[in-house]
Amino acid sequence: MRKFRLEASAKADYQAMNAHTKSVFDAYASGVNFPFIENGGSLPIEYRITGLLPERWLPWDGLIAYKVRHIFMGVFEP
């Protein structure tokens, strides 16, 4: 997946957005992060068992998820 440069592409798309659209992606990222980071909420059991911490969701992560979905919607032939 690295060869697709998804993060760089998503960051560029985010930078090209108008202020209103950026604010929507910013608000979504804040909502994803709220229970884990900003609110000091307890982590789900999976994190406590593995000792891992979730990464902070960034505004362009939603764009990366969409791009991955788009890639997997393509035709795969053996």
NORQUIRA-V785006 format. One line per field, one symbol per residue. ss: DSSP state (H for helix, E for strand, L for the rest). phi: phi as a letter, one per 30 degrees, with the letter a starting at -180 (. if undefined). burial: 1 if it has 16 or more other ideal C-beta (glycine too) atoms within 10 Angstrom, else 0. A space follows every 50 residues. Layout:
ss = ???
phi = ???
burial = ???
This chain:
ss = LHHHLHHHHHHHHHHHLLHHHHHHHHHHHHHHHHHHHHLLLLLLHHHHHH LLLLLLLLLLHHHHHHHHHHHHLLLLLL
phi = .dddhddddddddddddddddedddddddddddedccdcidddeeedddd idcddddcedddddedddeddddddcbd
burial = 00000110011011000000000010001001100100000000000000 0000001111111100100000000000
